Each structure stands twice: as C-alpha cells, then as structure tokens.
C-alpha cells in the first residue's frame, strides 16, 4: 500500500479548522475503514490487510495525533464529540459513504460511536474501550502511561537491540500482544517510536476519563470480539458490551491479546469479514 494524506475542514467552537490524516488504501470491494488504538498507528493492521483486501477496499488510517497524522488543530478536541464527526468528514473527503468499520481499543470505541451515529454500515469492535469499571479504567490508563514512559526513556539504539531478540520484543510489547515474539523487529521498533511520538496521547487519555459507552447500536451488524489473553482491557468487559448492545455478536478470540491482529490474523480477518457480509 502507498501511504497518502488527505486534508479537510471541520467545524470547531473557534471556527473552521483544517485536519490532515495519513492513510493507506488498497483492495477492491465495499469500503472498510480500520481504526487503531491509543498510542499505536495504522501499521497495527498490517497482518490482516492482505486478507481483508481480497474482499474489501481497505482504508487504514492514522488517527489524528498518532502515527503520521499531525495533531488536531487548536480548537478541535480529542473528545468523542469532536473526533467522531472528524472521522465522518474524513470519509467524505475520501469519497467513501458509510463504510464498514473495524476498530481496536480506542478505535473500537470510535467504531461503535460511528455505528451509533449511523455513519457506517457495520461495526467490528476488537477489545473496545468504554466498557470498564472505574478501577479497570485506572488500571488501563496507568498501564498505558507506564508503557509511554518506558518508550520515552529508552534510547533508539537500545530499542533496536531489544527488538532483535524474542525476549526483547516480549519486554517491549507483551502488554498488548499475547504472542509478542511473532512481531517483526522492524514493527516493534516502529510501534515503540509511534507510542513515544504520539502528539495526541495525553489529550486523548484525558478525554477518556469521562468516557463510558452506555448506548445501544441498532439497525446494523455489530460484532464485539475480545482476546482471551487481553491484559489491558480484561475480557469480562466484553460481557458488559453485550449487555449494553444486546443485538451485537460477542466473539472470543482464543489466545489473543489486546491487539489481536498480530496474534491470530486469520481469526481476526474472518470476524471482520463475517460482520461486513
């Protein structure tokens, strides 16, 4: 896939602002938007893109303030009330009307919000944020802050050296992957740097302090999938998601961690394609 950028205008309390988003687009078929989690980047989806692109036009984006996408401009917040319409404007700028959407973690929460607003035609949410208790949220946020602190403290040569061994990749990424040794050294270096350089990290985390998904998502297919070895957002949160969205299909991803695309690409792709069919 060739990386590209698109700029578009969004409304804000301070007037119209220009937002720029990096994305990659490949495949053919009905459009499928892929949204990553906090501190990550669009390359988190690389293990499944090839499978998905056989049946869908896949659009993997770097959320604003993450990966290669610049931070949101002044006057545009990182709260759901701002980011969700921004993603709607992104789809319009890309010439995509009501795509399917799959999201992981923060991206899963955003995918559900897009579904609630009827901006998409199906939703697959992988370990979505927003179904936590206060204690679970504190645990997740403190873990994320610790991960970012470690990424900030390690010099690049040490990150590169650690990534060359299975033990080092485990030390760097075992919080989000159940099978971290499967991640390539290059991918581990890139995502560690993405976490360190994410300009939207603090504001997104702060916006999440008041987030609780309590609304149903109706009149479109919804799947919520949870890795059985998710260490960040514990899988019992999937049960709460099912109670909140009774019409959703709840799927277990055996042996998968919080970011399941690398742990079991075939299973994750199958869940997304089944939902979007």
Residue frames relative to the residue before (quaternion, step in Angstrom):
aa qw qx qy qz dx dy dz
X 1.0000 0.0000 0.0000 0.0000 0.00 0.00 0.00
X 0.3222 -0.7280 0.5719 0.1979 3.54 -1.07 0.79
X 0.4015 -0.7183 0.5161 0.2376 3.57 -0.81 1.02
X 0.0163 -0.7836 0.6208 -0.0173 3.57 -1.12 0.72
X 0.2523 -0.7333 0.6010 0.1934 3.54 -1.35 0.06
X 0.0881 -0.7650 0.6344 0.0678 3.52 -1.21 0.58
X 0.1678 -0.7709 0.6079 0.0900 3.56 -1.06 0.83
X 0.0400 0.7922 -0.6039 0.0784 3.55 -1.02 0.83
X 0.4833 -0.6813 0.4862 0.2567 3.54 -1.27 0.40
X 0.0530 -0.7702 0.6351 0.0265 3.55 -1.06 0.85
X 0.4817 -0.6503 0.5037 0.3021 3.52 -1.23 0.50
X 0.0002 0.7768 -0.6297 0.0013 3.56 -1.15 0.65
X 0.6676 -0.4924 0.3504 0.4347 3.60 -1.21 0.24
X 0.7101 0.4203 -0.2528 0.5052 3.59 1.22 -0.42
X 0.7055 -0.4158 0.2656 0.5088 3.56 1.21 0.35
X 0.7105 -0.4389 0.3226 0.4454 3.56 -1.28 -0.01
X 0.0786 -0.7828 0.6170 0.0176 3.55 -1.08 0.84
X 0.3932 -0.7076 0.5399 0.2306 3.55 -1.20 0.62
X 0.1173 -0.7765 0.6183 0.0301 3.55 -0.84 1.08
X 0.1474 -0.7763 0.6089 0.0695 3.56 -1.04 0.85
X 0.0583 -0.8022 0.5939 -0.0193 3.58 -0.86 1.01
X 0.3120 -0.7213 0.5911 0.1815 3.55 -1.04 0.88
X 0.0628 0.8039 -0.5866 0.0758 3.55 -1.01 0.80
X 0.2088 -0.7238 0.6351 0.1707 3.52 -1.38 0.22
X 0.1178 -0.8113 0.5726 -0.0021 3.55 -0.93 0.93
X 0.1655 0.7882 -0.5736 0.1496 3.57 -0.77 1.00
X 0.7081 0.4723 -0.3287 0.4092 3.56 -1.29 0.26
X 0.2750 -0.7362 0.5943 0.1708 3.53 -1.37 -0.06
X 0.5386 0.5853 -0.4687 0.3842 3.54 -1.14 0.70
X 0.7482 -0.3176 0.2700 0.5162 3.56 -1.21 -0.41
X 0.5153 -0.6777 0.4210 0.3130 3.62 -0.92 0.84
X 0.0931 -0.7701 0.6310 0.0148 3.54 -1.15 0.82
X 0.1990 -0.7878 0.5787 0.0702 3.56 -0.61 1.21
X 0.1496 -0.7954 0.5849 0.0529 3.59 -0.86 1.01
X 0.0848 -0.8107 0.5789 -0.0201 3.58 -0.77 1.15
X 0.3056 -0.7811 0.5260 0.1411 3.57 -0.72 1.13
X 0.5943 -0.5871 0.4300 0.3422 3.55 -1.35 0.03
X 0.7185 -0.4326 0.3231 0.4385 3.55 -1.34 0.09
X 0.8236 0.2186 -0.1808 0.4912 3.55 -0.95 0.91
X 0.6390 0.5070 -0.3334 0.4728 3.57 1.25 -0.07
X 0.3044 -0.7242 0.5779 0.2210 3.58 -1.28 -0.34
X 0.7415 -0.4530 0.2662 0.4172 3.54 -1.30 0.28
X 0.5857 0.6053 -0.3661 0.3956 3.60 1.16 -0.54
X 0.4563 0.6646 -0.4582 0.3743 3.60 1.24 -0.11
X 0.6929 0.4871 -0.2596 0.4640 3.58 1.17 -0.62
X 0.3986 0.7635 -0.4548 0.2268 3.60 1.22 -0.25
X 0.6585 0.5334 -0.3521 0.3973 3.67 0.83 -0.78
X 0.7695 0.3576 -0.1962 0.4915 3.62 1.10 -0.55
X 0.4749 0.7104 -0.4382 0.2789 3.60 1.18 -0.35
X 0.6590 0.5277 -0.3241 0.4269 3.59 0.87 -0.90
X 0.6518 0.5008 -0.3118 0.4765 3.58 1.01 -0.80
X 0.6840 0.4950 -0.2873 0.4523 3.57 0.87 -0.95
X 0.6646 0.5432 -0.3064 0.4116 3.58 0.98 -0.87
X 0.5364 0.6118 -0.4136 0.4086 3.60 1.22 -0.23
X 0.7956 0.2532 -0.1295 0.5350 3.60 1.19 -0.52
X 0.7828 0.2746 -0.1290 0.5433 3.59 1.21 -0.37
X 0.4175 -0.6047 0.5927 0.3298 3.52 -1.31 0.34
X 0.1637 -0.8360 0.5223 0.0393 3.55 -0.27 1.31
X 0.0565 -0.7760 0.6282 -0.0023 3.55 -0.91 1.04
X 0.0578 -0.7989 0.5985 -0.0144 3.57 -0.33 1.28
X 0.1092 -0.8322 0.5434 0.0157 3.57 -0.61 1.12
X 0.3566 -0.6284 0.6342 0.2754 3.49 -1.39 0.38
X 0.4076 -0.7112 0.5143 0.2522 3.58 -0.61 1.08
X 0.6236 -0.5515 0.3780 0.4051 3.63 -1.05 0.59
X 0.8009 0.2412 -0.2110 0.5058 3.55 -0.85 1.02
X 0.7144 0.3570 -0.2398 0.5520 3.58 1.30 0.19
X 0.8066 0.2104 -0.1780 0.5229 3.54 -1.18 0.58
X 0.7924 -0.2819 0.2272 0.4910 3.56 -0.91 -0.96
X 0.5357 0.6174 -0.4155 0.3990 3.61 1.24 0.09
X 0.4609 -0.6794 0.4892 0.2945 3.61 -0.85 0.90
X 0.6464 -0.4999 0.4071 0.4081 3.51 -1.32 0.28
X 0.5894 -0.5382 0.4531 0.3971 3.55 -1.25 0.38
X 0.5161 -0.6533 0.4478 0.3259 3.61 -1.00 0.71
X 0.6752 -0.4652 0.3756 0.4320 3.55 -1.28 0.31
X 0.7681 0.3432 -0.2672 0.4699 3.52 -0.96 0.90
X 0.6875 0.3845 -0.2688 0.5543 3.58 1.30 -0.19
X 0.2579 -0.8122 0.5075 0.1279 3.57 -0.45 1.19
X 0.5078 -0.6368 0.4930 0.3060 3.55 -1.35 0.23
X 0.4279 0.6974 -0.4657 0.3372 3.58 1.23 0.28
X 0.6726 -0.5122 0.3489 0.4043 3.55 -1.25 0.44
X 0.6375 0.5565 -0.3357 0.4137 3.59 0.97 -0.80
X 0.7083 0.4114 -0.2454 0.5185 3.57 1.22 -0.42
X 0.7014 0.4899 -0.2847 0.4323 3.59 0.85 -0.98
X 0.6357 0.5463 -0.3487 0.4193 3.62 0.95 -0.78
X 0.6950 0.4224 -0.3038 0.4962 3.66 0.80 -0.78
X 0.5713 0.5673 -0.3870 0.4494 3.59 1.15 -0.47
X 0.6585 0.4830 -0.3091 0.4874 3.59 0.99 -0.78
X 0.6032 0.5381 -0.3526 0.4715 3.58 1.10 -0.61
X 0.6598 0.4906 -0.2990 0.4844 3.57 1.01 -0.83
X 0.5904 0.5598 -0.3582 0.4580 3.59 1.12 -0.65
X 0.6587 0.5051 -0.3146 0.4604 3.59 0.86 -0.92
X 0.6440 0.5159 -0.3215 0.4645 3.56 0.98 -0.83
X 0.6573 0.5124 -0.3084 0.4586 3.59 0.98 -0.86
X 0.6967 0.4492 -0.2628 0.4937 3.58 1.12 -0.65
X 0.4786 -0.6877 0.4267 0.3405 3.58 1.27 -0.04
X 0.5137 0.6294 -0.4088 0.4157 3.56 1.17 0.62
X 0.1286 -0.8015 0.5816 0.0529 3.57 -0.71 1.06
X 0.8505 -0.1246 0.0264 0.5104 3.55 -0.73 1.16
X 0.0248 0.8127 -0.5799 0.0509 3.59 0.37 1.18
X 0.5181 -0.4861 0.5489 0.4404 3.50 -1.36 -0.08
X 0.1058 -0.7971 0.5899 0.0741 3.59 -1.14 0.47
X 0.0471 -0.7493 0.6596 0.0339 3.53 -1.16 0.77
X 0.0183 0.8108 -0.5830 0.0491 3.55 -0.90 0.92
X 0.2539 -0.7533 0.5935 0.1261 3.51 -1.24 0.62
X 0.8449 0.0586 -0.0699 0.5270 3.58 -0.95 0.97
X 0.8002 0.0537 0.0133 0.5971 3.62 -0.47 -1.15
X 0.6540 0.5157 -0.3127 0.4566 3.57 0.96 -0.83
X 0.6203 0.5348 -0.3395 0.4625 3.59 1.12 -0.61
X 0.6279 0.5167 -0.3208 0.4856 3.56 1.05 -0.78
X 0.6593 0.5006 -0.3060 0.4702 3.58 0.92 -0.90
X 0.6259 0.5391 -0.3338 0.4540 3.59 1.03 -0.79
X 0.6636 0.4952 -0.3028 0.4720 3.59 0.94 -0.84
X 0.6422 0.5064 -0.3234 0.4760 3.58 1.02 -0.75
X 0.6222 0.5177 -0.3398 0.4789 3.60 1.03 -0.71
X 0.6459 0.5111 -0.3136 0.4725 3.57 1.06 -0.74
X 0.6430 0.5236 -0.3230 0.4562 3.55 0.97 -0.84
X 0.7057 0.4374 -0.2481 0.4991 3.59 1.10 -0.72
X 0.4168 -0.7356 0.4380 0.3055 3.61 1.36 0.07
X 0.3866 0.7217 -0.4811 0.3135 3.58 1.06 0.78
X 0.7425 0.2940 -0.1793 0.5746 3.58 1.32 -0.15
X 0.4772 -0.6966 0.4629 0.2699 3.58 -1.26 0.35
X 0.7773 -0.0202 -0.0489 0.6269 3.60 1.27 -0.18
X 0.2229 -0.7762 0.5816 0.0977 3.57 -1.23 0.57
X 0.0143 -0.7318 0.6809 0.0266 3.53 -1.07 0.89
X 0.0649 -0.8098 0.5829 -0.0171 3.57 -0.56 1.20
X 0.1490 -0.7972 0.5835 0.0417 3.58 -0.55 1.22
X 0.8162 -0.1710 0.0570 0.5489 3.59 -0.45 1.24
X 0.0760 0.8444 -0.5277 0.0515 3.60 0.71 0.98
X 0.4904 -0.6186 0.5282 0.3128 3.53 -1.22 0.60
X 0.6753 0.5589 -0.3536 0.3266 3.54 -1.32 0.24
X 0.6881 0.4447 -0.2849 0.4976 3.60 1.26 -0.02
X 0.4079 0.7463 -0.4179 0.3193 3.53 1.25 0.53
X 0.4218 -0.5824 0.5979 0.3543 3.52 -1.40 0.08
X 0.6839 -0.4568 0.3445 0.4527 3.58 -1.24 0.13
X 0.6581 0.5099 -0.3135 0.4568 3.58 0.97 -0.84
X 0.6608 0.5015 -0.3064 0.4669 3.58 0.99 -0.81
X 0.6258 0.5197 -0.3371 0.4740 3.56 1.08 -0.68
X 0.6445 0.5135 -0.3292 0.4611 3.61 0.90 -0.84
X 0.6440 0.5191 -0.3197 0.4622 3.57 0.96 -0.85
X 0.6813 0.4895 -0.2979 0.4555 3.59 0.83 -0.98
X 0.6866 0.4873 -0.2954 0.4515 3.59 0.86 -0.93
X 0.6525 0.4966 -0.3275 0.4694 3.60 0.98 -0.77
X 0.6257 0.5276 -0.3345 0.4672 3.59 1.08 -0.68
X 0.6565 0.5079 -0.3076 0.4653 3.58 0.94 -0.87
X 0.6484 0.5064 -0.3198 0.4699 3.58 0.98 -0.82
X 0.6421 0.5154 -0.3235 0.4664 3.58 1.01 -0.78
X 0.6317 0.5286 -0.3277 0.4627 3.60 0.99 -0.81
X 0.6711 0.4800 -0.2973 0.4804 3.58 0.93 -0.85
X 0.6263 0.5376 -0.3390 0.4514 3.58 1.01 -0.73
X 0.6436 0.5047 -0.3146 0.4818 3.58 1.00 -0.82
X 0.6542 0.5123 -0.3164 0.4577 3.59 0.91 -0.90
X 0.6648 0.5034 -0.2994 0.4636 3.59 1.03 -0.76
X 0.7094 0.4945 -0.2629 0.4279 3.56 1.05 -0.75
X 0.6736 0.5151 -0.3002 0.4369 3.59 1.14 -0.50
X 0.3857 -0.7031 0.5384 0.2589 3.61 -0.81 0.91
X 0.6570 -0.5550 0.3468 0.3743 3.55 -1.12 0.70
X 0.6502 0.5098 -0.3589 0.4342 3.68 0.81 -0.75
X 0.6494 0.5040 -0.3241 0.4681 3.60 1.06 -0.70
X 0.6161 0.5312 -0.3449 0.4682 3.61 1.01 -0.78
X 0.6670 0.5019 -0.3001 0.4617 3.57 0.91 -0.90
X 0.6598 0.5018 -0.3093 0.4660 3.58 0.97 -0.83
X 0.6539 0.5075 -0.3131 0.4656 3.59 0.95 -0.83
X 0.6649 0.5382 -0.3128 0.4127 3.58 0.94 -0.84
X 0.6252 0.5736 -0.3405 0.4052 3.59 1.17 -0.44
X 0.7264 0.3459 -0.2449 0.5410 3.61 1.23 -0.12
X 0.5980 -0.5704 0.4222 0.3725 3.57 -1.17 0.58
X 0.6370 0.5284 -0.3278 0.4556 3.58 1.03 -0.79
X 0.6655 0.5038 -0.3022 0.4604 3.57 0.98 -0.82
X 0.6492 0.4995 -0.3205 0.4758 3.59 0.99 -0.81
X 0.6120 0.5391 -0.3387 0.4691 3.56 1.11 -0.68
X 0.6608 0.5131 -0.3096 0.4520 3.57 0.91 -0.89
X 0.7152 0.4670 -0.2523 0.4547 3.57 1.01 -0.81
X 0.8544 0.2061 -0.0422 0.4751 3.60 0.91 -0.85
X 0.4318 0.7364 -0.4578 0.2481 3.64 1.18 0.01
X 0.5307 0.6163 -0.4247 0.3976 3.62 1.18 -0.22
X 0.7922 0.3100 -0.1579 0.5013 3.58 1.00 -0.74
X 0.7424 0.3197 -0.2122 0.5492 3.62 1.20 -0.38
X 0.3866 -0.6975 0.5503 0.2475 3.55 -1.05 0.76
X 0.7653 0.2269 -0.1278 0.5887 3.58 1.21 -0.53
X 0.0399 -0.8672 0.4959 0.0223 3.60 0.65 1.08
X 0.5898 0.5877 -0.3817 0.4013 3.61 1.09 -0.57
X 0.5995 0.5748 -0.3591 0.4258 3.61 1.19 -0.42
X 0.5762 0.5860 -0.3835 0.4213 3.59 1.17 -0.47
X 0.4657 -0.6843 0.4781 0.2936 3.58 -0.92 0.82
X 0.6225 -0.5416 0.3959 0.4031 3.62 -1.12 0.52
X 0.6600 0.5187 -0.3174 0.4410 3.58 0.91 -0.88
X 0.6565 0.5097 -0.3115 0.4607 3.58 1.00 -0.82
X 0.6469 0.5204 -0.3226 0.4545 3.59 0.99 -0.81
X 0.6313 0.5125 -0.3329 0.4775 3.59 0.96 -0.80
X 0.6894 0.5031 -0.2914 0.4321 3.57 0.80 -1.03
X 0.7182 0.4340 -0.2816 0.4653 3.61 0.86 -0.84
X 0.5816 0.5446 -0.3827 0.4678 3.60 1.14 -0.43
X 0.6628 0.4786 -0.2969 0.4934 3.58 1.00 -0.80
X 0.6139 0.5444 -0.3512 0.4510 3.61 1.05 -0.70
X 0.6392 0.5118 -0.3180 0.4778 3.57 1.02 -0.79
X 0.6715 0.5078 -0.2950 0.4519 3.57 0.92 -0.91
X 0.7834 0.3789 -0.1671 0.4634 3.58 0.89 -0.94
X 0.4184 0.7288 -0.4599 0.2870 3.61 1.25 0.06
X 0.2839 -0.7988 0.5085 0.1511 3.59 -0.32 1.24
X 0.7087 0.4605 -0.2707 0.4609 3.58 1.14 -0.47
X 0.3843 0.7769 -0.4538 0.2069 3.59 1.27 -0.06
X 0.7296 0.4501 -0.2733 0.4364 3.60 0.59 -1.12
X 0.6880 0.4795 -0.2998 0.4548 3.58 0.88 -0.89
X 0.6264 0.5189 -0.3407 0.4715 3.59 1.06 -0.67
X 0.6487 0.5093 -0.3151 0.4696 3.57 0.96 -0.85
X 0.6502 0.5119 -0.3189 0.4620 3.58 0.96 -0.85
X 0.6440 0.5155 -0.3237 0.4634 3.59 0.99 -0.79
X 0.6571 0.5444 -0.3037 0.4238 3.57 1.10 -0.67
X 0.4961 0.6814 -0.4204 0.3358 3.58 1.23 -0.25
X 0.7612 0.3313 -0.1869 0.5252 3.58 1.14 -0.54
X 0.5022 0.6777 -0.4158 0.3400 3.60 1.25 0.14
X 0.1601 0.7290 -0.6559 0.1132 3.54 -1.01 0.95
X 0.2712 -0.7739 0.5456 0.1727 3.59 -0.54 1.10
X 0.0212 0.8387 -0.5387 0.0770 3.57 -0.44 1.22
X 0.6244 0.5636 -0.3351 0.4244 3.61 1.25 -0.14
X 0.4900 -0.6233 0.5177 0.3213 3.54 -1.23 0.50
X 0.2296 -0.7149 0.6345 0.1834 3.57 -1.32 0.31
X 0.0348 -0.8528 0.5184 -0.0524 3.54 -0.32 1.27
X 0.8297 0.3190 -0.2046 0.4099 3.50 -1.42 0.26
X 0.7392 0.2432 -0.2561 0.5734 3.57 1.09 0.67
X 0.5863 -0.5907 0.4071 0.3762 3.60 -1.13 0.53
X 0.0099 -0.7843 0.6198 -0.0249 3.57 -0.95 0.95
X 0.0245 -0.7602 0.6490 0.0170 3.53 -1.01 0.90
X 0.1225 -0.7403 0.6570 0.0723 3.53 -1.06 0.87
X 0.0351 -0.8096 0.5853 -0.0266 3.59 -0.65 1.12
X 0.0794 -0.8087 0.5828 -0.0036 3.55 -0.97 0.91
X 0.4256 -0.6865 0.5334 0.2511 3.55 -0.97 0.90
X 0.4720 -0.6925 0.4655 0.2845 3.58 -0.91 0.86
X 0.7375 0.3477 -0.2185 0.5362 3.60 1.25 -0.31
X 0.2477 0.7710 -0.5389 0.2319 3.56 1.10 0.72
X 0.1890 -0.8136 0.5447 0.0749 3.59 -0.61 1.15
X 0.6691 0.5139 -0.2999 0.4452 3.57 1.21 -0.31
X 0.7606 0.0745 -0.0303 0.6442 3.57 0.88 -1.00
X 0.3385 -0.8030 0.4522 0.1902 3.53 -0.09 1.33
X 0.6043 -0.6479 0.3364 0.3192 3.54 -0.98 0.94
X 0.5325 0.6126 -0.4331 0.3919 3.63 1.12 -0.28
X 0.5433 0.6084 -0.4005 0.4175 3.58 1.22 -0.31
X 0.5597 0.5985 -0.3794 0.4296 3.57 1.22 -0.42
X 0.6144 0.5369 -0.3460 0.4631 3.57 1.08 -0.69
X 0.6417 0.5080 -0.3222 0.4757 3.58 1.00 -0.79
X 0.6228 0.5394 -0.3403 0.4532 3.57 1.01 -0.78
X 0.6513 0.5146 -0.3089 0.4642 3.58 0.98 -0.85
X 0.6487 0.4984 -0.3216 0.4768 3.61 1.00 -0.75
X 0.6684 0.5011 -0.2971 0.4624 3.58 1.04 -0.78
X 0.7694 0.1927 -0.0831 0.6033 3.57 1.06 -0.84
X 0.1819 -0.8527 0.4746 0.1207 3.62 0.39 1.18
X 0.6890 0.4945 -0.2873 0.4452 3.59 1.06 -0.66
X 0.5194 0.6543 -0.4127 0.3631 3.58 1.26 -0.13
X 0.3922 -0.6521 0.5898 0.2703 3.53 -1.28 0.51
X 0.1809 -0.7765 0.5965 0.0929 3.60 -0.81 1.00
X 0.0651 -0.8187 0.5693 -0.0371 3.56 -0.66 1.19
X 0.3071 -0.7132 0.6016 0.1876 3.55 -1.06 0.83
X 0.1737 -0.7482 0.6306 0.1110 3.54 -1.11 0.76
X 0.2607 -0.8196 0.4866 0.1533 3.60 0.09 1.28
X 0.8522 0.1727 -0.1425 0.4729 3.53 -0.99 0.93
X 0.5858 0.5933 -0.3653 0.4140 3.58 1.26 0.11
X 0.3946 -0.7075 0.5425 0.2226 3.53 -1.21 0.63
X 0.8060 -0.3025 0.2061 0.4651 3.53 -1.30 -0.37
X 0.7391 0.2399 -0.1560 0.6098 3.59 1.10 -0.70
X 0.1228 -0.8878 0.4396 0.0598 3.57 0.31 1.28
X 0.4834 0.7109 -0.4290 0.2773 3.59 1.20 -0.36
X 0.7035 0.4323 -0.2632 0.4990 3.57 1.05 -0.68
X 0.6330 0.5576 -0.3336 0.4208 3.60 1.08 -0.68
X 0.7942 -0.0607 0.0642 0.6012 3.60 0.98 -0.81
X 0.1742 -0.8370 0.5088 0.1014 3.61 0.32 1.21
X 0.6581 0.5276 -0.3287 0.4249 3.60 0.89 -0.87
X 0.6694 0.4975 -0.3043 0.4602 3.59 0.92 -0.89
X 0.6646 0.4995 -0.3108 0.4607 3.58 0.92 -0.87
X 0.6554 0.5046 -0.3165 0.4643 3.60 0.90 -0.87
X 0.6393 0.5307 -0.3271 0.4502 3.58 0.99 -0.82
X 0.6459 0.5148 -0.3230 0.4620 3.60 0.95 -0.84
X 0.6673 0.4982 -0.3035 0.4630 3.60 0.90 -0.92
X 0.6981 0.4678 -0.2890 0.4585 3.59 0.81 -0.93
X 0.6184 0.5362 -0.3483 0.4569 3.60 1.00 -0.74
X 0.6649 0.4971 -0.3060 0.4659 3.58 0.94 -0.84
X 0.7289 0.4496 -0.2482 0.4527 3.57 0.87 -0.94
X 0.5752 0.5586 -0.3924 0.4507 3.59 1.26 -0.06
